[in-house]
């Protein structure tokens, strides 16, 4: 597990913050957040399938930012094992989200992994 001082964790925190604030203000974002936003339609489709009981506009904005980053890492970047990405997303949810955020993030990402494995 990554510590809060891990540079990868710090980078993810900054990306989450960019993805969160872009929901409210039109402003420049980091290169990493910009890459995620380029794939937002595809990412949001995966989230919609995985958390079908929660339409995208109804998902807490912090949870949505965390999910977008994690789905981007899971489905597009694919550099780290899914379990590592999910664990990191849960840690970010504990840090930034509410009490229901970690189980929601875990369930949605678990559904995405299950959905992807049926495609293979």
C-alpha distances in whole Angstrom, upper triangle without the diagonal:
4,7,10,11,10,13,11,10,14,15,14,15,19,19,18,21,23,23,24,27,28,29,31,33,34,32,31,27,25,25,22,23,26,25,24,27,29,27,27,30,28,25,27,29,26,24,28,28,25,26,29,30,29,31,29,31,30,26,25,25,21,20,22,21,17,19,20,18,16,19,20,17,17,21,22,20,18,16,13,13,13,10,8,10,11,8,8,11,11,9,12,14,14,14,17,19,21,20,21,19,15,18,20,17,15,19,20,17,18,22,21,20,22,25,24,24,28,29,28
4,7,8,6,9,8,7,10,12,11,12,15,16,16,18,21,21,22,24,26,27,29,30,31,30,28,24,22,23,19,21,24,23,22,25,27,26,26,29,28,24,26,29,26,25,28,29,26,26,30,31,29,31,29,30,30,26,24,24,20,20,21,19,16,18,20,16,15,19,19,16,17,21,21,19,18,16,13,14,15,13,9,11,12,9,7,11,12,9,11,14,13,13,16,18,21,21,22,19,16,19,21,18,17,21,21,19,20,23,22,21,24,26,25,26,29,30,30
4,5,5,9,9,7,9,12,12,12,15,17,17,18,21,22,22,24,26,28,29,30,31,30,28,25,22,24,21,22,25,25,24,27,29,28,28,31,30,27,28,31,28,27,30,31,28,28,32,33,31,32,30,31,31,27,25,24,20,20,22,20,17,20,21,18,17,21,21,19,20,24,24,22,21,19,16,17,18,16,13,14,15,12,10,13,13,10,11,14,13,12,15,18,20,20,22,19,17,20,22,19,19,23,23,21,23,26,25,24,28,30,29,29,33,34,33
4,6,8,9,6,7,11,11,10,12,15,14,15,18,19,19,21,24,25,26,27,29,27,25,22,20,22,19,20,24,24,22,25,28,27,27,30,29,26,27,30,28,26,30,31,28,28,32,32,30,31,28,30,29,25,23,22,18,19,21,18,16,19,20,17,17,21,21,19,21,24,25,22,22,20,18,19,20,18,15,15,16,13,10,13,13,9,10,13,12,10,13,16,18,19,21,18,17,20,22,19,19,23,23,22,23,27,26,25,29,30,30,31,34,35,35
4,6,9,7,7,10,12,11,13,16,16,17,19,21,21,23,25,27,28,28,29,27,25,22,20,21,19,20,24,24,23,26,28,28,28,32,31,28,30,32,30,29,32,34,31,31,35,35,33,34,31,32,32,28,26,24,21,22,24,21,18,21,22,19,19,23,22,20,23,26,26,23,23,21,19,21,21,20,16,17,18,16,13,16,16,13,13,17,16,13,16,19,22,23,25,22,20,24,25,22,23,26,26,24,26,29,28,28,31,33,32,33,36,36,36
4,5,5,6,9,10,11,13,14,15,17,19,20,21,23,25,27,28,29,29,27,25,22,19,20,17,19,22,22,21,24,26,26,26,30,29,26,28,30,28,27,31,32,29,30,33,34,32,33,30,32,32,28,26,24,21,21,23,20,17,20,21,17,17,21,20,17,20,23,22,19,20,17,15,17,18,17,14,14,16,14,11,14,16,13,13,16,16,14,17,20,23,24,25,22,20,23,24,21,21,25,25,22,24,27,26,25,29,30,29,30,33,33,33
4,5,5,6,9,10,11,12,14,15,17,18,20,21,23,25,27,27,27,24,22,19,16,16,14,16,19,19,19,22,24,24,25,28,27,24,27,29,27,27,30,31,29,30,33,34,32,33,30,31,31,28,26,24,21,21,22,19,17,20,20,16,17,20,19,16,19,22,21,18,19,16,15,18,19,19,15,15,17,16,13,15,17,14,14,18,18,16,17,21,24,25,26,23,22,25,25,22,23,26,26,23,25,28,26,26,29,30,29,30,34,33,33
4,5,5,6,9,10,11,12,14,15,16,18,20,21,23,25,26,26,24,21,18,15,15,12,14,17,17,16,19,21,21,22,25,24,21,23,26,24,23,27,28,25,26,30,31,29,30,27,28,29,25,24,22,19,19,19,16,14,17,16,13,13,16,15,12,15,18,17,14,15,13,12,14,15,15,12,11,14,13,10,12,15,13,12,16,17,15,16,19,22,24,24,21,19,22,23,19,20,23,22,19,22,24,22,22,26,27,25,26,30,29,29
4,5,5,6,9,10,10,12,14,15,16,18,20,22,24,24,25,23,21,18,15,16,14,14,18,18,17,20,22,21,22,25,24,21,23,26,23,22,26,27,24,25,28,29,27,28,25,26,27,23,21,19,16,16,18,15,12,15,15,12,12,16,15,13,16,19,19,16,17,15,13,15,16,15,12,11,13,11,8,10,12,9,8,12,13,11,13,16,19,20,21,18,16,20,20,17,17,21,21,18,21,23,22,22,25,26,25,27,30,30,30
4,5,5,6,9,10,11,13,14,15,17,19,21,22,22,23,21,19,16,13,15,13,14,17,18,17,19,22,22,22,26,25,22,24,27,25,24,27,29,27,27,30,31,28,29,26,27,27,24,22,19,16,17,18,15,13,17,17,13,15,18,17,15,19,21,20,18,19,17,16,19,19,19,15,14,16,15,11,13,15,12,10,14,15,12,13,16,20,22,23,19,18,22,22,19,20,24,23,21,24,26,25,25,28,29,28,30,33,33,33
4,5,5,6,9,10,11,12,14,16,17,19,21,21,21,19,16,13,10,11,9,10,14,14,14,16,18,19,19,23,22,20,22,25,23,22,26,27,25,26,29,30,28,28,24,26,26,23,21,19,16,17,17,14,13,15,15,11,13,16,14,13,16,19,17,15,17,15,15,18,18,18,15,13,16,15,12,13,15,14,11,15,16,14,14,17,21,23,24,20,19,23,22,19,20,24,22,20,23,25,23,23,27,28,26,28,31,31,31
4,5,5,6,9,10,10,12,14,15,17,19,20,20,19,17,13,11,12,9,10,13,13,12,15,17,17,17,20,20,17,18,22,20,19,22,24,22,22,25,27,24,24,21,22,23,20,18,16,13,13,14,10,9,12,11,8,9,13,12,11,14,16,16,14,15,14,14,16,15,16,13,11,13,13,9,9,12,11,8,12,14,12,12,14,18,20,20,17,16,19,19,15,17,20,19,16,20,22,20,20,24,24,23,25,28,28,28
4,5,5,6,9,10,10,12,14,16,18,18,19,18,16,13,12,14,11,11,15,16,14,16,19,19,18,22,22,19,20,23,22,20,23,25,23,23,26,27,24,24,21,22,22,19,17,14,11,13,14,10,9,13,13,10,12,15,15,14,17,19,19,17,19,18,17,19,18,18,15,13,15,14,10,10,12,10,7,10,12,9,9,12,16,18,19,16,15,19,19,16,18,21,20,18,21,23,22,23,26,27,26,28,31,31,32
4,5,5,6,9,10,11,12,15,16,16,17,14,13,10,8,11,9,9,12,14,13,14,17,18,18,21,22,19,20,24,23,21,24,26,25,25,28,28,25,25,22,22,23,20,18,15,12,15,15,11,11,14,13,11,14,16,15,15,18,20,19,18,20,19,19,21,21,21,18,16,17,17,14,13,16,14,11,14,16,13,12,15,19,21,22,18,19,22,21,18,21,24,22,21,24,26,24,25,28,28,27,30,33,32,33
4,5,5,6,8,10,11,13,15,15,15,14,12,8,7,9,7,5,9,10,9,11,14,14,14,18,18,15,17,20,19,18,21,23,22,22,25,26,23,22,19,20,21,18,16,13,11,13,12,8,9,12,10,8,11,13,12,12,15,17,16,15,17,17,17,19,19,20,17,14,16,17,13,12,15,14,11,13,16,14,12,15,19,21,21,18,18,21,20,17,19,22,19,18,22,23,21,22,25,25,24,27,30,29,30
4,5,5,6,9,10,11,13,14,15,14,14,11,10,13,10,8,12,13,11,12,15,15,14,17,18,15,15,19,18,16,19,21,20,19,22,23,20,20,16,17,18,15,13,10,8,9,9,6,6,9,9,7,10,12,12,13,15,17,17,16,18,18,18,20,18,19,17,14,14,15,12,10,13,12,9,10,13,11,9,11,15,18,18,14,15,18,16,14,16,19,17,16,20,21,19,21,24,24,24,26,29,28,30
4,6,5,6,9,10,11,12,14,12,12,9,10,13,12,9,12,15,13,13,17,18,16,19,21,18,18,22,21,19,22,24,23,22,25,25,22,21,18,18,19,16,14,10,8,11,11,8,9,13,12,11,14,16,15,16,19,21,20,20,22,22,21,23,22,23,20,17,18,18,15,13,16,15,11,12,14,12,9,12,15,19,19,16,17,20,19,17,20,22,20,20,23,24,23,25,28,28,27,30,32,32,33
4,5,5,6,9,10,10,11,9,9,6,7,10,9,6,9,12,11,10,14,15,14,17,19,16,17,20,21,19,21,24,23,23,25,26,22,21,18,18,19,17,15,11,10,13,12,8,11,13,11,11,14,16,15,16,19,20,19,18,21,21,22,24,23,24,22,19,20,21,17,15,18,18,14,15,18,16,13,15,19,22,22,18,20,23,21,18,22,24,21,21,24,25,23,25,28,28,27,30,32,31,33
4,6,5,7,10,10,11,11,11,8,9,11,10,6,9,11,9,8,12,13,11,14,16,13,13,17,17,15,17,20,20,19,21,22,19,18,14,14,16,14,12,9,8,10,9,5,8,10,8,8,12,13,12,14,17,18,17,17,20,20,21,23,21,22,21,17,18,19,16,14,17,17,13,14,17,15,13,14,17,20,20,16,18,21,18,16,19,21,18,18,22,22,20,22,25,25,24,27,29,28,30
4,6,6,8,9,11,11,12,10,12,15,13,10,12,15,12,12,15,16,13,16,18,15,14,18,19,16,18,21,20,19,21,21,18,17,14,13,14,12,10,6,6,9,8,6,9,11,10,11,14,15,15,17,19,20,20,20,22,23,23,25,23,24,22,19,19,20,17,14,16,16,13,13,16,14,11,11,15,18,18,15,17,19,17,15,19,21,18,19,22,23,21,24,26,26,26,29,31,30,32
4,5,5,6,8,8,10,9,12,15,14,11,13,16,14,13,16,17,15,18,20,18,17,21,22,19,21,24,24,22,24,24,21,20,16,15,16,15,13,9,9,13,12,9,12,15,13,14,17,18,18,20,22,23,22,23,25,26,26,28,26,27,25,22,22,23,20,18,20,20,16,16,19,16,13,14,17,21,21,18,20,23,21,19,23,24,22,22,26,26,25,27,30,29,29,33,34,34,36
4,5,5,6,7,8,8,11,13,13,10,10,13,12,10,13,15,12,15,18,16,15,19,20,18,20,23,23,22,23,24,20,19,15,14,16,15,14,10,11,14,12,10,13,15,13,14,17,18,17,19,22,22,21,21,24,25,26,28,26,28,26,22,23,24,22,19,21,22,18,18,21,19,16,17,20,23,23,20,22,24,22,20,24,25,22,22,26,26,24,27,30,28,28,32,33,32,34
4,6,8,10,12,11,14,17,16,12,13,16,13,11,15,15,12,15,17,15,14,17,19,16,17,21,21,19,21,21,17,15,12,10,13,12,11,7,10,12,10,9,13,14,12,14,17,17,17,20,22,22,22,23,25,27,27,28,26,28,26,23,23,24,22,19,21,22,18,17,20,19,16,16,18,21,21,18,21,23,20,19,22,23,20,21,25,25,23,26,28,27,27,31,32,31,34
4,7,9,12,13,16,19,18,15,16,19,17,14,18,19,16,18,21,19,17,21,22,20,21,24,24,22,24,24,20,18,15,13,15,14,13,10,12,15,13,12,16,17,16,17,21,21,21,23,26,26,25,26,29,30,30,32,30,31,29,26,26,27,25,22,23,24,20,19,22,20,17,17,19,23,22,20,23,25,22,21,25,26,24,25,28,28,27,30,32,31,31,35,36,35,37
4,6,9,11,14,17,18,14,14,18,17,14,17,19,17,19,22,20,19,23,24,22,23,27,27,25,27,27,23,21,18,16,18,18,16,13,14,17,16,14,18,19,18,19,22,23,22,24,27,27,26,26,29,30,31,33,31,32,31,27,28,29,26,24,26,26,22,22,24,22,19,20,22,26,26,23,26,28,26,24,28,29,26,27,31,31,29,32,34,33,33,36,38,37,39
4,7,9,13,15,16,13,12,16,16,13,15,18,16,18,21,20,19,22,24,23,24,27,28,27,28,28,25,22,19,17,20,20,19,15,17,19,17,15,19,20,18,19,22,23,21,24,27,26,25,25,29,30,31,33,31,33,31,28,29,30,27,25,27,27,24,24,27,25,21,22,25,29,28,25,28,30,27,26,29,30,27,28,31,31,29,32,35,33,33,36,38,36,38
4,6,10,13,14,12,11,15,15,13,15,18,17,19,22,21,21,24,25,24,26,29,29,28,30,31,27,25,21,20,23,22,20,16,17,20,18,16,19,21,18,18,22,23,21,23,26,26,24,24,28,28,29,32,31,32,30,27,28,29,26,24,27,27,23,24,26,24,21,23,26,29,29,26,28,31,28,26,30,31,28,28,32,32,30,32,35,34,33,37,38,37,39
4,7,9,12,10,9,12,13,12,14,17,16,19,21,20,21,24,25,24,26,29,29,29,30,32,28,26,22,22,25,23,22,18,18,21,19,16,19,20,18,17,21,22,19,21,25,25,22,22,26,26,27,30,29,31,29,26,27,28,25,24,27,26,22,24,26,24,21,23,27,30,30,27,28,31,29,26,29,31,28,28,31,32,29,31,34,33,32,36,37,36,37
4,7,8,6,6,10,11,10,12,15,14,18,19,18,19,22,23,22,24,27,26,26,28,30,26,25,21,21,23,21,20,16,16,18,16,13,15,17,15,14,17,18,16,18,21,21,19,19,22,22,24,26,26,27,25,22,24,25,21,20,23,23,19,21,23,21,19,21,24,28,27,24,25,28,26,23,26,28,25,24,28,29,26,28,31,30,29,32,34,33,34
4,5,5,6,9,10,10,12,15,15,19,20,18,20,23,23,22,25,27,27,27,29,31,28,26,23,23,25,23,22,18,17,19,17,14,15,17,15,13,16,18,15,16,20,20,18,17,20,20,21,24,24,25,23,20,22,23,20,19,22,21,18,20,23,21,19,21,25,28,28,24,25,28,26,23,26,28,25,24,27,28,26,27,31,30,28,31,34,32,33
4,6,5,6,9,10,11,13,14,18,18,17,19,22,22,22,25,27,27,27,29,31,29,27,23,24,27,24,24,20,19,21,19,15,17,18,15,13,16,17,14,15,18,18,15,14,18,17,19,23,23,25,22,20,22,24,20,20,23,23,20,22,25,23,22,24,27,30,30,26,26,29,27,24,26,28,26,24,27,28,25,26,30,29,27,30,32,30,31
4,5,5,7,9,10,11,13,16,16,15,17,20,19,19,22,24,23,24,27,29,26,25,21,23,25,22,21,18,17,18,16,13,13,15,12,9,12,14,10,11,15,15,13,11,15,14,16,19,19,21,19,16,18,20,17,16,20,19,17,19,22,20,19,21,25,27,27,23,23,26,24,21,23,25,22,20,24,25,21,22,26,25,23,26,29,27,28
4,5,5,6,9,10,10,14,15,13,14,18,18,17,20,22,22,22,24,26,23,22,18,19,21,19,18,15,14,15,13,10,11,13,10,8,12,13,10,12,15,15,13,13,16,17,18,21,20,22,20,16,18,20,17,15,19,19,16,17,21,19,17,19,22,25,25,21,21,24,22,19,21,23,21,19,23,23,21,22,26,25,23,26,29,27,28
4,5,5,6,9,10,13,14,13,15,18,18,18,21,23,23,24,25,28,25,23,19,20,23,21,20,17,17,18,15,13,15,15,12,11,15,15,12,14,17,16,14,14,17,18,20,23,22,24,23,19,21,23,20,19,22,23,19,21,24,23,21,22,26,28,28,24,25,27,25,22,24,26,23,21,25,25,22,24,27,26,24,27,29,28,29
4,5,5,7,9,12,12,11,14,16,17,17,20,22,22,23,25,27,24,23,19,21,23,21,21,18,18,18,16,13,15,15,11,10,13,12,9,11,14,13,10,10,14,15,17,20,19,22,20,17,20,22,19,18,22,22,19,21,25,23,22,23,26,29,28,24,24,26,24,21,23,25,21,20,23,23,20,21,25,23,21,24,26,24,25
4,5,5,6,10,10,8,11,13,13,14,16,18,18,19,21,23,21,19,16,18,20,18,18,15,15,15,12,10,11,11,7,7,10,9,6,9,12,11,9,10,13,15,16,19,17,20,19,15,17,19,17,15,19,20,17,18,22,21,19,20,23,26,24,21,21,23,21,17,20,21,18,16,20,20,17,19,22,20,19,22,24,22,24
4,5,5,8,10,9,10,13,14,14,16,18,19,19,21,23,20,18,15,16,19,17,17,14,15,16,12,10,13,12,9,10,13,12,9,13,15,14,12,14,17,18,20,22,21,23,22,18,20,22,20,18,21,22,19,20,23,22,20,21,24,27,25,22,23,24,22,19,22,23,19,18,22,22,19,21,24,22,21,25,26,24,26
4,6,8,9,10,11,13,15,15,17,19,20,21,22,25,22,20,17,18,21,20,21,18,19,19,16,14,16,15,11,12,15,13,10,13,15,14,11,13,16,18,20,23,21,24,23,20,22,24,22,20,24,25,22,23,27,26,24,24,27,30,28,25,26,27,24,22,24,25,21,20,23,23,20,21,24,22,21,24,26,23,25
4,6,6,6,9,10,11,12,14,16,17,18,19,22,20,18,15,17,20,18,20,17,18,17,14,13,15,13,9,10,12,10,8,11,12,10,9,11,14,17,18,20,19,22,21,18,19,22,20,18,22,23,21,22,25,25,23,23,26,28,26,23,24,25,22,19,21,22,18,17,20,19,16,18,21,18,17,21,22,20,21
4,6,5,6,8,10,10,12,14,15,16,17,19,17,15,11,13,16,15,16,14,15,15,11,11,13,11,8,10,12,10,9,12,14,12,11,14,16,19,20,21,19,22,22,18,19,22,20,17,20,22,20,20,23,23,21,21,23,26,24,21,22,23,20,17,20,20,16,16,19,18,15,18,20,18,18,21,22,21,23
4,5,5,6,9,10,10,12,14,15,15,18,16,14,11,13,16,16,18,16,18,17,13,14,15,13,10,13,14,12,11,15,15,13,13,16,18,21,22,23,21,24,24,20,21,24,23,20,23,25,22,22,26,26,24,23,25,28,25,22,23,24,21,19,21,21,17,17,20,18,15,18,20,17,17,21,21,19,22
4,6,5,6,9,10,11,13,14,15,18,17,15,13,16,18,17,19,18,19,17,14,14,15,12,10,12,13,9,9,13,12,9,10,13,15,18,20,20,18,21,22,18,19,22,21,19,22,24,22,22,26,26,24,23,26,28,25,22,23,23,20,18,19,19,15,15,17,16,12,15,17,14,13,17,18,16,18
4,5,5,6,9,10,11,12,14,17,15,13,11,14,16,14,16,15,15,14,10,11,12,9,6,9,9,6,7,10,10,8,9,12,14,17,17,18,16,18,19,15,15,19,18,15,18,20,18,18,22,22,20,20,22,24,21,18,19,19,17,14,16,16,12,12,15,14,10,13,16,13,13,17,18,16,19
4,5,5,6,9,10,10,11,14,12,10,7,10,13,11,14,13,14,12,9,11,12,9,7,11,11,9,10,13,13,12,13,16,17,20,21,21,18,20,21,17,17,20,19,16,18,21,19,18,22,22,20,19,21,23,20,17,19,19,15,14,16,16,12,12,15,14,11,15,17,14,15,18,19,18,21
4,5,5,6,9,10,10,13,12,10,9,13,14,13,16,16,18,15,12,14,15,12,10,14,14,10,12,15,14,12,13,17,18,21,22,22,19,21,22,19,18,22,22,18,21,23,22,21,24,25,23,22,24,25,22,20,21,20,17,15,17,16,12,13,15,13,11,14,15,12,13,17,16,15,18
4,5,5,6,9,10,13,12,12,11,14,15,14,16,16,17,14,12,14,14,10,9,12,11,8,10,12,11,9,12,15,15,18,19,18,15,17,19,16,15,19,19,16,18,21,20,19,22,24,22,21,22,23,20,18,18,18,15,13,14,13,9,9,12,9,7,10,12,9,10,13,14,13,16
4,5,5,6,8,11,9,9,8,11,12,10,13,13,14,11,9,11,11,7,8,11,10,8,11,13,12,11,14,16,17,20,19,19,15,17,18,15,14,17,17,14,15,19,17,16,19,21,19,17,19,20,17,14,15,15,11,10,12,11,7,8,11,9,8,11,13,11,12,15,16,16,19
4,6,5,5,8,7,6,7,10,11,10,14,14,16,13,11,14,14,11,11,15,14,11,14,17,15,14,17,20,20,23,23,22,19,21,22,19,17,21,21,17,19,22,20,18,22,24,21,19,20,21,18,16,18,17,13,13,15,13,9,11,13,11,10,14,14,12,14,17,17,17,20
4,6,5,9,10,10,10,14,14,13,17,18,19,16,14,16,16,13,13,16,15,12,15,17,15,14,17,20,19,23,22,21,18,20,22,19,17,21,21,18,19,23,22,20,23,25,24,21,22,23,19,18,18,17,14,13,14,12,9,11,12,8,8,11,11,9,11,14,13,14,17
4,6,9,9,10,11,15,14,12,15,17,17,13,12,15,14,10,12,15,13,10,14,16,13,13,16,19,18,21,20,19,15,16,19,16,14,17,18,15,16,19,19,17,20,22,21,19,20,20,16,15,15,13,10,10,11,8,5,7,8,5,6,9,9,8,10,13,13,14,17
4,6,6,8,9,12,11,9,12,14,15,12,11,14,14,10,13,15,14,12,16,18,16,16,19,21,21,24,23,21,18,19,20,18,15,18,19,15,16,19,18,16,19,21,19,17,17,17,14,13,14,12,9,9,11,8,6,9,10,8,9,12,13,12,14,17,17,18,21
4,5,7,9,12,11,11,14,16,18,15,13,17,17,14,15,18,17,15,18,20,19,18,21,24,24,27,26,25,21,22,24,21,19,22,23,19,19,23,22,19,22,25,23,20,20,20,17,16,17,15,12,13,14,11,9,12,13,10,11,15,14,13,16,18,17,18,22
4,7,10,12,10,10,13,16,18,15,14,18,18,15,17,20,19,18,21,23,21,21,24,27,26,29,28,27,23,24,26,23,20,23,24,20,20,23,22,19,22,24,22,19,18,19,15,15,17,14,11,13,15,12,11,14,15,12,14,17,17,16,19,21,21,22,25
4,6,8,6,6,10,12,14,12,11,15,15,13,14,18,17,16,19,21,20,20,23,25,25,28,27,26,23,23,25,22,19,22,22,18,18,21,20,17,20,22,19,16,16,17,13,13,15,14,10,12,14,12,10,14,15,13,14,18,18,17,20,22,22,23,26
4,6,5,7,10,12,15,13,11,14,16,13,14,18,18,16,19,21,21,20,22,25,25,28,28,27,24,25,26,23,21,24,23,20,20,23,21,19,22,23,21,18,18,20,16,16,18,17,13,14,17,15,12,15,18,15,15,19,20,18,20,23,23,23,26
4,5,5,9,9,12,10,8,11,13,11,11,15,15,14,16,19,19,18,20,22,23,26,26,26,22,24,24,21,19,22,21,18,19,21,19,17,20,21,18,16,17,19,16,15,17,17,13,13,16,15,12,15,17,16,15,19,20,18,20,23,23,23,26
4,6,8,8,12,11,9,12,15,13,13,17,18,17,19,22,22,22,23,25,26,29,29,29,26,27,27,24,22,25,24,20,21,23,20,18,21,22,19,16,17,20,17,16,19,19,15,16,19,18,15,18,21,19,19,22,24,22,24,27,27,27,30
4,6,8,11,10,9,13,15,13,14,18,18,18,20,23,23,23,24,26,27,30,29,29,26,26,27,24,22,24,23,19,20,22,20,17,20,21,17,15,15,17,14,13,17,17,13,14,18,16,14,17,20,18,19,22,23,22,24,27,27,28,31
4,6,8,7,6,10,11,10,11,15,15,15,17,19,19,20,22,23,24,27,26,25,22,23,23,20,18,20,19,15,16,18,16,13,16,17,14,11,12,14,12,10,13,13,10,11,14,14,11,14,17,16,16,19,21,20,22,25,25,26,29
4,6,5,6,9,10,10,12,14,15,16,18,20,20,22,23,24,25,27,26,26,23,23,23,20,18,19,18,15,15,16,14,11,14,14,11,8,9,12,10,9,12,13,10,11,15,15,13,15,18,18,18,21,23,23,24,27,28,29,31
4,5,5,6,9,10,10,12,14,15,16,18,20,21,21,22,24,25,25,25,23,23,22,19,18,19,18,14,15,16,13,11,14,14,10,9,11,14,13,11,14,16,13,12,16,17,15,16,20,20,19,22,24,23,24,27,29,29,31
4,5,5,6,9,10,11,12,14,15,17,18,20,21,21,22,23,22,23,21,21,20,17,16,16,14,11,12,13,10,8,11,10,7,6,9,12,12,9,11,14,12,11,14,16,14,15,18,19,19,21,23,23,24,27,29,29,31
4,5,5,6,9,10,10,12,14,15,16,18,19,20,21,22,21,21,18,18,18,15,13,14,13,9,10,12,9,7,10,11,8,6,9,11,10,6,9,11,8,7,11,12,10,12,15,15,15,18,20,20,21,23,25,26,28
4,5,5,6,9,10,10,12,14,15,16,17,18,19,21,20,21,18,19,19,15,14,16,15,11,13,14,12,10,14,14,11,10,12,15,13,10,12,13,10,9,13,13,11,12,15,15,14,17,19,19,19,23,24,24,26
4,5,5,6,9,10,11,13,14,15,16,16,18,19,19,20,18,19,18,14,14,15,13,10,12,13,10,10,13,13,10,10,13,16,15,12,13,15,13,11,14,16,13,13,17,17,16,18,21,21,21,24,25,25,27
4,6,5,6,9,10,11,12,14,15,15,16,17,16,17,15,15,14,11,10,12,10,6,9,10,7,7,11,11,9,9,12,15,13,10,10,13,11,8,11,13,11,10,14,15,14,16,19,19,19,22,24,24,25
4,5,5,6,8,10,10,12,13,14,15,17,16,16,13,14,14,10,9,12,11,7,10,12,10,9,13,14,12,11,14,16,14,10,11,12,10,7,10,11,8,8,11,12,10,13,16,15,16,18,20,20,22
4,6,5,6,9,10,10,11,12,14,16,16,17,14,16,16,12,12,15,13,10,13,15,12,12,16,16,14,14,17,19,17,14,14,16,13,10,13,14,11,10,14,14,12,14,17,16,16,19,21,20,22
4,6,5,6,9,10,10,10,12,13,13,14,13,14,13,9,10,13,10,8,12,13,11,12,15,15,14,14,18,20,18,15,15,17,15,11,13,15,13,11,15,16,13,15,18,18,17,20,22,21,23
4,5,5,6,9,10,10,10,12,11,11,9,11,10,6,7,10,8,6,10,12,10,11,14,15,14,15,18,19,17,14,13,14,13,9,10,13,10,8,11,13,10,11,15,15,14,17,19,19,20
4,5,5,6,8,9,10,12,12,12,10,12,12,9,9,13,12,10,13,15,14,14,18,18,17,17,20,21,19,16,15,16,14,11,12,13,10,7,11,11,8,10,13,12,11,14,17,16,17
4,6,6,5,6,8,11,11,13,11,14,14,10,12,15,13,12,15,17,15,16,20,20,19,19,22,24,22,18,18,19,17,14,15,16,13,11,14,15,11,12,16,15,13,16,19,17,18
4,6,6,5,6,7,8,9,9,11,10,7,10,12,11,10,14,15,14,16,19,19,19,19,22,24,22,19,18,19,18,14,15,16,14,11,14,15,12,12,16,16,13,16,19,18,18
4,6,6,5,8,8,8,6,10,10,7,9,12,12,11,14,16,16,17,20,20,20,20,23,24,22,19,17,18,17,13,13,14,12,9,11,12,9,8,12,12,10,12,15,14,15
4,6,6,10,11,11,9,13,14,11,12,16,15,14,17,19,19,19,23,23,23,23,25,26,24,21,20,20,19,15,16,16,14,11,13,13,9,9,12,11,9,11,14,12,13
4,6,9,11,13,12,15,15,12,15,18,17,16,19,21,20,21,24,24,24,24,27,28,26,23,22,23,21,18,19,19,17,14,16,16,13,13,16,15,12,15,17,15,15
4,6,8,11,11,14,13,11,14,16,15,15,19,20,19,20,23,23,23,24,27,29,27,23,22,24,22,19,19,21,18,15,17,18,15,14,18,17,14,16,19,18,17
4,6,7,8,12,11,9,12,15,14,15,18,19,19,21,23,24,24,24,27,28,27,23,22,23,22,18,18,19,17,14,15,17,13,12,15,16,12,14,17,16,15
4,7,9,12,10,9,13,15,14,15,18,19,19,21,23,23,24,25,28,29,28,24,22,24,23,20,19,21,20,16,18,19,16,15,18,19,16,17,20,19,18
4,6,8,6,7,10,11,11,13,15,16,16,19,21,21,22,23,26,26,25,22,20,21,21,18,17,19,18,14,15,18,15,13,17,18,15,16,20,19,18
4,6,5,7,9,10,11,13,15,16,17,19,20,22,23,23,26,26,24,22,19,20,20,17,15,17,17,13,13,16,14,11,14,16,14,14,17,18,16
4,5,5,6,9,10,11,12,14,15,16,18,20,21,21,23,23,21,19,16,16,16,13,11,13,13,9,9,12,10,8,11,13,11,11,15,16,15
4,5,5,6,9,10,10,12,14,15,16,18,20,20,22,21,20,17,14,15,16,13,10,13,13,10,9,13,12,10,12,15,14,14,17,18,18
4,5,5,6,9,10,11,12,14,15,17,18,19,21,21,20,18,15,16,17,14,12,15,15,12,12,16,14,12,16,18,16,17,20,21,21
4,6,5,6,9,10,11,12,14,15,16,17,19,20,19,16,13,15,15,11,10,13,13,9,11,14,12,11,15,16,15,16,19,20,20
4,5,5,6,9,10,10,12,14,15,15,17,17,16,13,10,11,11,8,7,10,10,7,8,11,11,10,13,15,14,15,18,19,20
4,5,5,6,9,10,11,12,14,14,16,16,16,13,10,11,13,10,8,12,13,10,11,14,14,13,16,18,18,19,22,23,23
4,5,5,6,9,10,11,12,13,16,16,16,13,10,13,14,10,10,14,14,11,13,16,16,15,18,20,19,20,24,24,25
4,5,5,6,9,10,10,11,13,14,13,10,8,11,11,7,8,11,11,9,11,14,13,14,17,18,18,20,22,23,24
4,5,5,6,9,10,9,11,11,11,8,5,8,9,6,6,10,11,10,11,14,15,15,17,19,20,21,23,25,26
4,5,5,6,9,10,12,12,13,10,8,11,12,10,10,14,15,13,15,18,18,18,21,23,23,24,27,28,29
4,5,5,6,8,11,12,13,9,8,12,12,10,11,15,15,13,16,19,18,19,22,23,23,25,27,28,29
4,5,5,5,7,9,9,6,5,9,9,7,9,12,12,12,15,17,17,18,21,22,22,24,27,28,29
4,6,6,7,7,9,7,6,10,11,10,11,14,15,15,17,19,20,21,23,25,25,27,29,31,32
4,6,9,10,12,10,9,13,14,13,14,17,18,17,20,22,22,23,26,27,27,29,32,33,34
4,7,10,11,9,10,13,13,12,15,17,17,17,20,22,22,23,26,27,27,29,31,32,34
4,7,8,5,8,11,10,10,13,15,15,16,18,20,20,22,24,25,26,28,30,31,33
4,5,5,8,10,10,11,13,15,16,17,19,21,21,23,25,26,27,29,31,32,34
4,6,7,8,10,11,13,14,16,17,18,20,22,23,24,26,27,29,31,32,34
4,6,6,6,9,10,11,12,14,16,17,19,20,21,23,25,26,27,29,31
4,6,5,6,8,10,10,12,14,15,16,18,20,21,22,24,26,27,29
4,5,5,6,9,10,11,12,14,15,16,18,20,21,22,24,26,28
4,6,5,6,9,10,10,12,14,15,16,18,20,21,23,25,26
4,5,5,6,9,10,11,12,14,15,16,18,20,21,23,25
4,6,5,6,8,10,11,12,14,15,16,18,20,21,23
4,6,5,6,9,10,11,12,14,15,16,19,20,22
4,6,5,6,9,10,10,12,14,15,17,19,21
4,5,5,6,9,10,10,12,14,16,17,19
4,5,5,6,9,10,10,12,14,16,17
4,5,5,6,9,10,11,13,15,16
4,5,5,6,8,10,11,13,15
4,5,5,6,9,10,11,13
4,5,5,6,9,10,11
4,5,5,7,9,10
4,6,5,7,9
4,5,5,7
4,5,5
4,6
4
